């Protein structure tokens, strides 16, 4: 299963368009109604700052969630490299299978690096299939000698291979775990509401200035989407630990 993330540029563009429509709708409604009553102006002076504060809290909360997931993806990449490197050393515990296990682990490391670097969905499906096949071969390579010689050393070899396979599963789960769509919907709804109130709050001779708030709010939307998208945008996890491990294994 390949779960492709959203494109951050599209998120920013959608946010800007919706907010621009909302702010101009508020401005047009205000112009149609002419000057507002004094009591209405006082209410807007309270509601608009409160709405902007709520939007700020939502953006901060969403950024914290996205950055936390990004940090976890980096940590899992490091753990995966450590698990593969440890099992590569432990392969010496199975003299008859050492060469085979180490060769499979080198191929497996190359596939894991490709998983981080490739963006094409069709290519990713091929990588997933190759990874699953290598995992089956790796498990068979350690299970066979472990069954023949059930010693503590063989148990350590099996445990290490289990860590290698599990670490890939944890990484995959974290790449699928992204900001909930309900959180995005709530942020968009509050942002649109804030812009409508901003456009409605005061009559402006220069309508170009109405674009300032939509532009400002769209930027953190882009940043959150970028951090929350493992394969899109500018910020992504570089498999530096796996690359270093590959150089060592060679």
RALINLIN-V135430 format. One record per pair of residues at least 4 apart in sequence whose C-alpha atoms are under 7 Angstrom apart, sorted by the first residue. I is the first residue (numbers start at 0). GAP is how many residues later the second one is. Records with the same first field share a line. If there is no record, write none. Layout:
# RALINLIN-V135430
I = GAP, GAP
This chain:
# RALINLIN-V135430
1 = 119, 123
2 = 173
4 = 224, 226
5 = 223
6 = 4, 225, 226
7 = 4, 214, 217, 218, 225
8 = 4, 213
9 = 4
10 = 4, 210, 211, 214
11 = 4, 206, 207, 209, 210
12 = 4
13 = 4
14 = 4, 173, 203
15 = 4, 198, 199, 202
16 = 4
17 = 4, 174
18 = 4, 172, 173, 176, 195
19 = 4, 191, 194
20 = 4
21 = 4, 170, 173, 174
22 = 4, 172, 173, 175, 176, 187
23 = 4, 175
24 = 4, 171
25 = 4, 170, 171, 173, 174
26 = 4, 172, 173
27 = 4
28 = 4, 171
29 = 4, 170, 173
30 = 172
35 = 4, 5
36 = 4
37 = 4
38 = 4
39 = 4
40 = 4
41 = 4
42 = 4
43 = 4, 157
44 = 4
45 = 4
46 = 4
47 = 4, 146, 149, 150
48 = 4
49 = 4
50 = 4, 143
51 = 4, 142
52 = 4
53 = 4
54 = 4, 132, 135, 136
55 = 4
56 = 4
57 = 4, 129
58 = 4
59 = 4
60 = 4
61 = 4
62 = 4, 161
63 = 4
64 = 4, 114
65 = 4, 113, 158, 161, 162
66 = 4, 160
67 = 4
68 = 4
69 = 4, 157, 158
70 = 4
71 = 4
72 = 4, 98, 101
73 = 4, 163
74 = 4
75 = 4, 95
76 = 4, 162
77 = 4, 163
78 = 4
79 = 4, 84, 87, 88
80 = 4, 160, 161, 164
81 = 4
82 = 4, 77, 80, 81
83 = 4, 80
84 = 4, 160
85 = 4
86 = 4, 70, 73, 74
87 = 14, 17
89 = 67
90 = 7, 10, 11, 66
91 = 6
92 = 60, 61, 64
93 = 4, 51
96 = 4, 44
97 = 4
98 = 4
99 = 4
100 = 4, 37, 40
101 = 4
102 = 4
103 = 4, 30, 34
104 = 4
105 = 4, 143
106 = 4
107 = 4, 23, 26
108 = 4, 133, 137
109 = 4
110 = 4, 16, 20
111 = 4
112 = 4, 126, 129
113 = 4
114 = 9, 12
115 = 122, 123
117 = 6
118 = 112
119 = 4
120 = 4
121 = 4
122 = 4
123 = 4
124 = 4
125 = 4
126 = 4
127 = 4
128 = 4
129 = 4
130 = 4
131 = 4
132 = 4
133 = 4
134 = 4, 30
135 = 4
136 = 4
137 = 4
138 = 4, 22
139 = 4
141 = 4, 15, 16
142 = 4, 15
143 = 4
144 = 4
145 = 4, 8, 9
149 = 4
150 = 4
151 = 4
152 = 4
153 = 4
154 = 4
155 = 4
156 = 4
157 = 4
158 = 4
159 = 4
160 = 4
161 = 4
162 = 4
163 = 4
164 = 4
165 = 4
166 = 4
167 = 4
168 = 4
169 = 4
170 = 4
171 = 4
172 = 4
174 = 55
177 = 50
178 = 4, 49
179 = 4
180 = 4
181 = 4
182 = 4
183 = 4
184 = 4
185 = 4
186 = 4
187 = 4
188 = 4
189 = 4
190 = 4
191 = 4
192 = 4
193 = 4
194 = 4
195 = 4
196 = 4
198 = 11
210 = 4
211 = 4
212 = 4
213 = 4
214 = 4
216 = 4
217 = 4
218 = 4
219 = 4
220 = 4
221 = 4
222 = 4
223 = 4
224 = 4
225 = 6, 7, 8, 9
226 = 8
228 = 4
229 = 6, 7
230 = 5
238 = 4
239 = 4
240 = 4
241 = 4
242 = 4
243 = 4
244 = 4
245 = 4
